[in-house]
Amino acid sequence: MVYAHSLAKPLMPADFKVDLRELDEAGNNTFTPSILNTVVFYISTVQQVCVFAVNYKGRPFMQGLTENPPLLYSLGLCGALAVATASELFPPFNAYLQLVPLPDAEFRNTILALLAVNIVVTVVWDRLMSFIFARHIFRASVEDWSMEDVAKLFKLVAIVCGVIWWLGNNVETLEEIEKEMEAMDLEDEEAEVTAQLRAAEELGGPGGWLASWFLDGTEEAQAGDDGGAAAHGAKCGPGTVWDAEAELCVVAQ
């Protein structure tokens, strides 16, 4: 990670600065994609996958990794996704994840080499330590491997490749799903606020009066221009009508 950071940092603008206090319109911390956080994403994802994989000892203490499909497919998909995005096989998918394109082929190959070194060195070092300090455990874990386990690994590779191919070629579908989810979240938030205001209105008092006033204004806005005009028109006195543009009662002509 330190070496990858040292490679990416010189490629950042000279005036680059992270301001954690900067917020967007929704009040959330802003995120600005950059070559630095893109490289950190690649390396940290692979490192986390390696840590989970080597720390899951499997047999003889518990069921083997190939016998735990949820964990096996989760690790395989995360690792393969990091490698696929670092390889820039599907640029639209990288853009969807807000990953910045790597500057050139040499830099990309360096990052891919770092990912490969992370995986190989982590696995080899873990097996080597088991062989030196816990040889009986190492022997038991090796002897329990069978052709069925190898077949499950090949199945994992096939499924992961299929999922990554689908994701890379269906970015528009993912964007539509994301927009629908955001719309549903917004509707839920509005429904929750309305329910809270209704409850405050039922309680009465100053808070209830304010809630009633806010709900009346919201319902008039949702009724549309015609409905809003009719609602305001009912409040106008004799001989006057509601002017929607001026937003006040005027003398009828």
N, C-alpha and C positions, 0 to 999 in steps of 0.2 A: 504494500500500500504506500509506504514512504517513497519508494522508487517511482511508482506510477504518479504520485503527487508531484514529485520533482520534475517529471516529464511534462505534465500538463500545466503546471503553474507558469512557466515562461510564455505559454501561448495565450495567457489571459491579458486583457488590456492593462496598461500601466496604472490606470486610475480605478481599477476594479476594487470594490469594497462591499462587504456584506453588511447590510443594515437590517438587523432583526426587528427594528422598530417600525420599518416601513410596512404599511398595511394597504390592502386593496379596498375597493368600494364596499365589499361585504365585511370588512373588518378583520380579514385573515392575513397572515403573513404572506408577502409576495414571494413568488418563486421565479427566478430568472435562469433559464437553461444556459449552461456554459460547458466548455470542454472539460473544466475541472470536475464539476459534479457528475458529468457523464462518465468520465473515467472512474471516479470513485464508485459510482453505481455498478459498473462492470466488476471491478475488483472485489468490492464488499459482498456482492451477491454470490460470487463463486466461493469466497472465503466462508461465508455462512453455510453454504451447501456442504462444503468440505468438513466443517466443524460438526455439523449434524451427522454426517455420514460416518466419520471416524469415531465419534463418541457413542454411536449406537453399536454396542459390541455384539449384539445378536447371540447366536449359540456359542457356548452352552448355557448362558445365563438367561436368555429370553428367546423369543422367536426371531428367526433371522430376518434380515432386511427384505429379502425376496418374499418372505411370508407376511410382510406388512405392506400391502399394496398402497394404502393412502400415503404413507411416508415415502415409499419408494418412488411413486409417480410424482409426488410433490417435489422431491429433491431432483429427480431427473428433469422435470419440466423447468424448474427454476434455473438449473445449471445450463441446460440446453438453450433456454431463452437468453441468458446472458451471453453465451457464445454466439448465438445467431444474430443478436443485435450488435454485438461488437464486430461481427463480420460484415454488417450492413447488407445483409441479404435482401431485406425488405425495407428500403428507405422510408416509405410512407408509414410503416409500423413504428419505426424509430421516431419519426416526427410526432406520431400519436402519443408516444411515451415521453415526449419532450426531451429526446436525446439529441445532442448536437452532433452533426457529422464530423468524423475525425478528419484532421487536416490533409493527410495523404496516406498512400498505401503503406509506406514504411512505418509510420506511426501506428496504423491499424495492425500491422503484423507484429509490432512490438507488444501491443496490448494483448493480442491473441496468444503470443508466446508467454506473457506473464500469467495469463489465465491457465494455460496448459501446465506451466511450472507449479502454480499453486495446487492444482489438482494432483499431479503426479507426486510431488514432494510430500504433500500432506499424507497421502495414502501410504507411500513407501515408508515414510518416517514412523507412522503409526504401526505398521506391520513389523518394522525392524525393532521398535521398542518392545512390542509384544514378544517377538522371537527371542530377544536378549533377556528380558526380565520375567516373562511369563510364558515360557516355551510350551508348557502343557496346554495353556489356553490357546495359543497360536496354532498348535497341532490340532486341537479339537475343532477350531473354527474352519481349518482347511479341509479336514477329513469329512466334515458335514456337507461340503459342497457336492452337488450332484448335477447330472445333465438337465434335470428339471429346473434347477436354479439358473443354469445358463440359458435355457429356453425362455425363462421369465425375463431375463435381461434383454434378449433379442426382441421380445414383445414390447418391453419398455421403450427401446430405441425406436421401434416402428410407430408406436402410439405417439411418442413425443414429437417425432418428425412430422407426423400427420397434423398434430395440433398446431405446431409452429407454422407449418405451411398454410393452414386455414387462417390463422391469425394474421399472417403476413399478407394474405390476399383478400381479407374482408375487413379492412380498416374502416370503410364507410359504414358497414353494419355495426361495428363497435362504437363509432361516433353517434349513430342513431340511438343505440341502446343507452349510451351515456346521457344523451339529451333527454330521453324519456325518463331515466332515473332521476335526473335533476328536476324535471317538471313534477314528478311524483313527490319528491322531497319538499318542493316548494308548496305544493298543495297540502301536504301533511302539516307543514309549519303554519300555513294560513288557517287551516282547520283548527289547529291547537290554539292559536291566538284567539280565534273567534269563540271557541269554547270557553276560554278563560274570561273573555269579556262578557259572555253571557252569564257566567257564574257571578262575576262582579256586579252585573246589572241586577241580578236577582237578590243580591245581598242588600242593595239600596245604599243610602248614604252618599257622600260626595264621590266616592269611587264608583258607585253604581251609576250616578248621574253622568260622569265622564264616560263610562263604558257605553251607556245608552246613546250619548251624543256621537261617539266614534262609530258605533254600529250603524246608526242612522245615516251618517255620511258615507260609510262604506257601501251600504245597500243602495243608496242613491247613485253612487258612481258605477256600481255593477249593473244598474238598470239600463244604462246606455243614455244617449243624448235625449231620445224621446221620453223615456221614462223619467229621466232627471228633470226635464223641462216640465213634465206633468206634475211631478212632486213639488217643484218650486212654485209652479203656477197656482197650486192649491193654497199656497201661503200668501199669494199676492192679494191685495185688496180689490174691491169692486172697481171696474173700469181700468184695471191694469193687467198686464200680461208679463210673463217671465222672458227676459232677453238673455238667451244662452251665451251670446258673445260677450255682452257686458256683464253678465252674471248678476243682474238686479232686475227689479220690477220696473216697467216703464208704462206710460200711459198708452192705452190701446188706441190705435188710429182707425 
